[in-house]
């Protein structure tokens, strides 16, 4: 009986939140659209503010909010100010389901923006679809977000992990030809999708291992790589496990070339976790698709540093902050494109239409058929404790398409720092 009562309450809350929205959406004023009034737009997210993925990642949502506060201080979007509700799920899928339901049924958010994590966000896809909540710019490169037919309201942001795996493996094939290569990945779509991309280029790896975030020990995996004679280790790891892998290898006098997924390679975050052992990162190869936090000549970095100082309490400025503000910029672009009469259907329509240009080094892939995010990356290397770009950006797909150099130059931000309508 309690279960029936809870279900009835959920249905009632849902009905209250979706009044008048209809199959094609409704007008953007007068309280018809959840989270939207004449003066405000309320969006929400789930983030690991605590737990095994909090290192670095807990800085993303405050940075996004800081950019929204900057936009709000400059007039908002079509006269509306953006309110960003951030709830901690501790990178625990059960928690994610709880907080996302709160955001949708109690807080009645207009959309979920940049929910973080492959294992966490996967569990709320059906709920968000059923409740017709736009699910924008997921903070993960899982290919699960690119299912336009099954989940028409869900869109990625990061390059998907198969695209990234192909780009990293192409570098390995060209630079470390003939050397034994091993792979360590998270035991979910993150690791599996990344390994798929690696194998599309390398065919096979000498050894492959997995880890789970609930067990902070990769000794057996790193030991297996040393025993197998692996000279290159590709990591599909979140930052604490990148640091753990590097530190564990050092403890057993094992010195492979580490090649690391973008999501686990922010130098500030990994170095902080390694502590005195941070110099072990020197020479680490990774990839990125946004301006690097240390490139103070880049106009996007200059904008984001200004926003960080004025609206983010001068937080330590790392690539997680750059990421969070880049997400915020894209969301404001989408809101501007959607116009004054904002509806959930309209925001999905304009994201699919794409045409967005921002801080990214490569294009966004959004279309009616493709809901993945950025279409490639550029390689980086740690030199004197900082990541620096080398070579050229590359684009590819998650299938058997080639890894192709991308030569177009990125755009610069508008003088105001706010995308035009």
N, C-alpha and C positions, 0 to 999 in steps of 0.2 A: 504493500500500500504506500509506503514511504517513497518507493521508487516511482510509482504512478504520480504521486503528488508533486515530486520534484520535476518530473517530465512536464506535467501540466503547467507548473510555474515557468519553466523554460519556454514553453510555447507561448505563454501569455507575454513574457518579456520580449520575445522575438516579435510577436505581433505588434506590441507597442512601439518597438524600435523601427519597424519597417512600414508603418502606416503610410499609405498613399504612394509608396515608391513605385509599385507596379512593375510590369515586365520591361518597360522601356525606360524606367527612371522617371523622376518627377522634377519639378522646378527646383531651383537652388535656394529659394527663400521661403520664409514663413514656417520653418520647422518641419517641412515635408521629408527632408533627407536626414537620416541619422548623422549626428555630428556636425551638421551644417546649420548655421543661423545667418542672419544678415551681417553679423559682425565677427563670426568666428568659424574655424574649422578644427574639429577635434580628431586627432589621429593617435594611434597607440602602437606600442611595440612590446615584444618580450626580449629581454637581454640578460646575459649572465653577469649581473652586477656582483655576484658572489659565486663560489664554486670553482670547479677545475678549469673553466675557460675564462675566468674573470680577468686574469692578467692581460692587460692590453685591451681586450674586448669591452671591458666595462667603461672605457673612455669614448666609445663610439656614439652612444645615444646622447650623452651630454654635449658632444660636438655638434650633432645634428640639431639638437635643441638650440644651441648657441646660434647656429646659422638662422634658424627660424626666428629667434629673438632679434637678430640683426634685420631680417626682412620686416618683422613687425614694427621695428623702430623706424623703418623707412616706408611705412604706409601699408604694409601687409600685401595681400594678394586680392585684387578686386575689392578692396575695402575691408577684407576679412583678416583677422590675425590667426595665426596657427598655434594651436595648443597641442603639445606633444606629451602624451601620457606614457611613461616608461615603467614597466613592471619587471621585477627580477624573477627569472625562472631557474637560476643557478645551473643552467645547462642540463636540466633534468626534464625529460620529456613529459613526465607526469605533471610537474609544476607548470610546464608550458601550456598544457591543456587547461589547467585551472585559470591561469592569468589571462589567457586569450579569451576564454568564455566571460570572464569578468569585464574585459575591455569591450566586448561586443554586446553582451546582454545587460550589463549594469551601466558602464560608462557610455555605451552607445556611440562608439567611435565611427567616424566616416570610413576609415580604412585602417588596415594593419600595414605598417611601414617598416621594412628592414628588420623583420624578426630574424634573430640570429640562430644559426645552427642547423646542420643537416638532420641529426637524430631528433632534435626538438621540434623543428618546424614541420617535418614530415607528418607528425601526428595531428596537426590542426588543419591540414589541407581540406579534408572533407567537410569539417565544421564550417570553415570560412566559405566554401563553395555553397553549402546548404543555406547559409545565412546571407549569401550574395554580398559578401564584404570584399572589396578590392584588397588584394594581397600583393603589395607592391615592393619590388626591389629587395627580395629576400637576401639576407646576409649569409650567403653560402653559394658554392658553385655546383651544387647537385643538379643533375639533369632532370630531377623530379619537378623543378619549377617550369621546365619547358615542355608542358603538356597542354597545348592550347585548346585541344578538343575536350580533354577531361577536366582541366582546371582553367577555364577561360579568364578568370580574374587574377591569376597568379603570374608574377613576372620576377625573374632573377635580376641581379645586379652584377655580381662577380662574374668573370669569365668562368664557364663551367669547367669542372675539374678534368674532364676528358680533353677539352681544348688545351688546358694548361699542361696536362700530362704529355700531350703530343709536342708542345713547344719545349718543355724541359728535356724530354727524351731526344728531340732533334739536336739540342745542344750537346747532350751526352754522346750521341752517335757521331757527331762531327768533331768533338773536342777530345773525347776519351775513347776513341775507336780501339777495339780490342781489349779494353779493360773490363773486368768482371763487374757487373752492376747488380745491386740488390735494391729491394723496395720494402719500406715500412709504411703502413697506412692505418688510419683509424678504421675500426671494424664497423663500418657503415657505408652509406653511399659515397661519402667523402673519399675513403680509401679505395673502394671498388671502382668508382668512376675515374679516379686518377690513375690507377693501375691499368685500366682499360686503355687510356690514352697513351701511357708509356709503352704498352705492348703493341699498339698499332704502329709504333715507330721502331721499337727494338725487337719485336717479335717475341722475346722471352726475357726473363731476368734470371740471374744465377740463383737467387733465393728471394722469397717474399715472406714477410711476417706482418702480423697485425697487433694492435694494442687496443685496450679499452680505457676510457677516461677514468673509470672507477678504480684502476690499479696503477698507481704511480711507480711502476717498475718496468723498465724495458731491458733489464740486464740479460734475460735469456735471448731476446731478439737480437740485440747488438752482439752478444757473444756468438750467436749462430752466424752472423755476417762475417765476423772475424775468422771463424773456423772455416767458412766457405771461401775465404780469400777474396772477398769483395773489395774492390778498389774505389768504387763509386756507390754511394748510398743515396737513393731518392727518398725523400720524406714527404708524406702527405699527413702532416701533423699540425695540431694547434700549438701556439707558442710554448706553453709549459713542457710539452712533449718534444718539441724541437730542442729546447734547452736540456731536457733530460737525456735525449739521445746523444747530443754532443758531449755532455758531461760524462755519461756512462762510457762512451767510447774512449775518452781520455783516461778514465780510471783503469781501463784494461790495456792501455798503451796501443790503442787501435786508431789509426789516422787515415780514414778514407776521405775522399772528396764528397762533401755533403751538397746535395742539390735539393732545394726545399720549396714546397708550395708557398705561394704568396701569403696565404692566410696564417702561416706559422712562421713567417720570416721577418717581422718587423724588428729591426736591430735594437731599438730602444727597449722593447718588451723582452726580447730574448736575453739581451745583455743584463737587464735588471734581474732576471731569474737566475742567470749563471753567476752573478756576483763577481767575485775576484777572478773567476774563470772566463769572463767575457772575451778575453783575447783569443780564445779557442774558436771564435766565430770568424776570424780573419780568413778570407778566401771563400767563404760560403757563397754559393751561387743560388739565386732565387729569381723571381720575376715580379713585375708590377705593371699596372696599366694606368696609374695616376701619377701626378707630380710627386717627387720625393720630398719629404718634410725638410730636408737639409738644403734644398736648392732655393736659396733665398732670392735669386735673380728671377725666379719664375713668377709671373704675375698672379697666378692662382695661389701660390704659396703666400705671396704678399697679402692677398685678400684674406685668406684663411687665418693668417697670423693676426691681422687686424681684428677679425671677428673673435678669435680666441682671446685676445687681450681684452676686448670690450665686453664680451658676453659669456666667456667661459672661465672667468676668474684667472686668466693667464695660466691655464693648465699646461703641464708639460706637453710640448708640441711634437707629437710623433705621427707616424703614418696612420695610426688608428683615428687620430683627430682629422687628418686630411680625408680619410675615407668617410667618416661621419658627415663632414661638411659637404663632400661631393654628393652623397646621397640626398642631403637636404636641398642642394642646388637643383638636382634633377627633379625632385618632387615639386619644388616651386615652379620649375619650367612646365611640368605637367599641369599644375593648377592654373597657371597663366593661360596655357593652351585650351584648357577646358572652358574657360570663360566665366562670366558672372553667374550664369545659370548652371551651377555645379550639381551634378548627380553622380552616383556611383557608376552608372553605365557610361557616362560621358568621360570620366577619368580613364576607364579601361579603353575606350575608343581612341582617345588621344595618345595613350602610351603605345597602343598597337600601331598607330599612324607614324610614330617615331619622328625623325627629323631633328632630334635633340643633339645639340653640340655643347660640350662643357669641358671639364678638365681632363677627360680621358684621352689617352694617347692613341686609341683605336676606336672604331665606331661601335655604337650600341647596335645590337642585332634585332631589336624589336620589330615585329610585323604581326599580321593576323595569324600567321603560321608558326612564328618563332618567338617564344617568350623568354629566351635566355637573355643574358645581359651583355656585357662587353665581349667582343669577338676575338680577343687576343691579348698578348702581353709583350713586354720587352724584358730582356734578361738584366739582372743586377748582380753585382759582386760586392762583398764586404771588403772595403779597403780602409785601413786605419779606423776601424770601428763604425764606418758609415757605408750605407748602400749607395752605389753609384751605377748608373745605367751604362751598358755597353752594347755595341751592335745596333740593330734597328728593331722596331716593333714588328711582331709577326701576328698574322691572323690565320685562323683555320676553322674547321667545324668539328663536331663531335663524331663524325663518320670517318670516311677514308679519304677526305679531301686533303690537298697538299698544305703544308705549312709555308705561308707566303709572306715575304717582307711587305710591310705597309709603310709607304713613304709620305703620305699626306701630313702636313704640319698641324699640330693642335691649335685650336682657337684661343683667343685671350678673353678674359671676363669683361663684361660691360663695366664702364667706369663706375657706375653706382654699386656694382657687386650684386645687383638683383636682376635676374633675367627679365627681359621685356615681355609684355603681354603679346 
